[in-house]
Amino acid sequence: MKLVTYGAQGYALSAFEAIKTLYPKREISCFLVTHRDGNAPVLGGIPVRELSAYAQGLSTEEKQEVEVLIATPEQVQPEIEETLENYGFHHHRRLTFARYAELMKLFHARLGRFLPLAALPVGCHMPFVRMYMAKSHVDKPLRESVFLPDYVFPIQAGAACCDVRVADLADNTGDHISDRNGNYCELTALYWAWKNKMGRDGCADGGEGQYYGLCQYRRGFELTEDDLLRLVDNEVDAVLPYPLPYEPDIHAHHERYIKEVDWKALLQALSELQPAYAEAFPEVLSQRYLYNYNVVLAKKGVLRDYCEWLFPILMRTEELSVPKGSERRDRYLGYMGETLLTLYFMKNAERLNVVHAECRLRV
């Protein structure tokens, strides 16, 4: 049967690349989308086509020979299935989170670039883990109930911006930047954890070898007990989501969210504060892989070092931005955080033992 993919964003492109590598006999002929608006005309060297036009060009018999892989976030897959049925495509399959995670694990293990955590041997030492899950008072309720392990601590990000409370922990206590959440997004929760739980002064929680991290209300790792047992004995420094590929590069991807003048402010901040990283920054922007979501789990010392590097850069960018960060609330520093996370850990890939796990979108 002819295989096509429904979806044309990073999720679909990474699935396409994995299938091309792992199952070369299953050739994907095109990407399908409902509308071409906002989608590239070509992705991975094959065309992106509107479903309606694609369907009109096929007979009923030809449609029976097409298998559609639905490579989109899970919450929209049932609606897409119904649409495909209405157009006469009856052979379709959802690329669920579990299937996608397994596909990425096999793909990256084959390539050997973004090592999967699950590819490491299971150890025998269970680490101390504390993951802070950023929540907001504007979050919509999840459709499905989510079990939170006892190491995940919900924290309200931007608590200083409203009187509503949605978590026992809030990021507006102690040393904080909670009132700047409109620009920093979930990173105000990371700042709070850094300043109040990961200090060097002996009053913070846990030893240097313990693991701290940040996830989001709708985005987070689903680590098994075996995954946790892999951390200490394999001397894992950090766990990051599998990076998503973007064409032609991640700079073009971020142009949809970040103005060029803000990128210039960020580059100037890097040049002033971290010149070695400023030198590497253009190369990172010109490559295809981005660590999304500001989700990370790392040894306490590693995460603290990252925060000590990250936040001065973002704060200097705030000062240099036009308009300044204090005059706007458009999430731009949160988006920049994703690129800086990518810059930091890719530049330090040889120094740090970084592994990867799939980051699930909860609906």
Disulfide bonds with the S-S distance in Angstrom:
none
